[in-house]
Amino acid sequence: MKKIIWLILLLIIIGIGVIIFNQERTTTYGEVMTNLIGEGEEISEIYIKYYSPNDEKSMRTMRLTEDDEIKKVIELSSDMKMKRTTDDSRDTYFVIIESNKDSYDMRLSNNGHIRMDSEDGKKRYYKILGENTFLNVIETFNDKWK
């Protein structure tokens, strides 16, 4: 009987450890952007290129340069939950975020994966948990696509 109690207790402890480990790997788009873009940097432009590997004619681009457009993309996407992963995915959106000090690359896929390239050259992969608000916000600028 004691062995069963110890086994149950061990399983509970392992379960709690897994939950805590997974919680630590969960972040938001806003937290990632805050860590990526340095203090005092201001975003001046967001350039987006859409490309479907299955249809070369589907390529289109968009430039967001107005402060209210940039603010809308960053703020409305900031609560989007993401989880660190090692998975890479086929990209369909290429995003370049220009600031007054540097530029940052981000790649998104239609299946909810994001790759962010930091200034130190490291690639960080994320899986979006829930709704992809970044793409939803971008699609509100439908008239900007060229």
N, C-alpha and C positions, 0 to 999 in steps of 0.2 A: 504494500500500500504506500509506503514511504517513497519507493522508486517512482511510482506514478505521480505523486505530488511533486517530486523534484523534476520530473520530466515536463510536467505541465508548467511549472515555474520557469524552467529553462526556455520553453517555447514562448512564453509570454515575454521574457526578457529579450529574446531574439527578435520577436515581433516588434517590440518597442524600439529596438535598435534600428531595424529596417525603416520604420516610420520616421525616426529622427534623421537618419541618413538621407532619405528621400526629401524631407523637408528642407534640408540644407542645400540641396541641389536645385531647388525651385527658386526662381527669381522673377522679376518683371522686366519688361522692355525698358521702362523708365530707369530702373536700377542699372541695367547694362549700359544704357546710354550715358548715365551719370558717371559711371566708371570709365567709359571709353573716351568721352569728351572732357577735356581738362577744364578746370576752373578758369573763368575769364574768357573762355572760347564762346563765340556766338556763331550759330549756324547761319550761313548766308545763302545756301542753295541746297536743294535736294534734287538730284537728277535720277530719273528712273527709266530703265529700259526693260521692256517686256519682250520676251522671245520664247516662242514655242518650238522645241526641237522637231516637232512633227510637222510644222508648217512655217517655212522660212518667210512667207509673205505676211505672217502675223506680227512681225516686229514693229514696235512702236515705242516712242520715247515721250518723256514729259519732264519739264523743268519747273520746279516750284521755287520762286525767288522772293515772293512777297512775304513779309513778316507774318501776316495773319495765316497764310497757307502753311508755312513752316510750323508755326505754333500749333495749328490744328492737327497736323500729322503727329507731332511729338506728344502733345498733351493727350489727345484721344487714344493714342496707342500706349501710353505709359503704364497703364494698369494691366496690359496683356501679360498673362502668366506664361512663363517659359521654364523649361527644364533643361539643364546641361545634358548633353548627350555626345556620343562619339559618332553618331550616324551622319553621313553626308547624303545629300539627295540631289536629284537633277534640278538645277535652278531654272526658274522661268522669269524671275524679276532680279535685275541687277540694280543696286541702289548705291549712289555715291553721295555722301553727305559732306558738303564743303563747309568749313568754318573759317574764321579769320586767321587760324593758325595751321590747320592741317586738313586733310581729307580722309574719309573713312569709307571702306567698302562693306556692303552688306548684300547678301544674296538670299532670296526667298524662293521657296518652291510652293506649288499649289497644294501640296500635301502637308503643309504646316511645319516645315523645317526652315531654320534661319542659320546662315553662316555669317559671322562677323569677323572681319579682319582688323586687328588692332594695329596701332602704330608701331608696336614692337615686333610686328610680323607674325604674331600668333593668330591662328584661326580658331575660333570658338564656335561650337555647334550647339544649337538649341532646338528643341521640339516645342511648338506652341501648344499649350494646354488650353483647350476650349476654343473660343472664337478668335480668328485672325483679324483683329481690329486694324492692324496696320494696312492690310490690303483693302479692307472695307473703307477706310478713310481715303486711301489713294483713289479708289474707284469713284469717290464723290467728285473728284476733279476730272471727270470724264471728258469735258470740253478742252482740256489741256493736252490730251494725247495727240501726237503728230505721227 
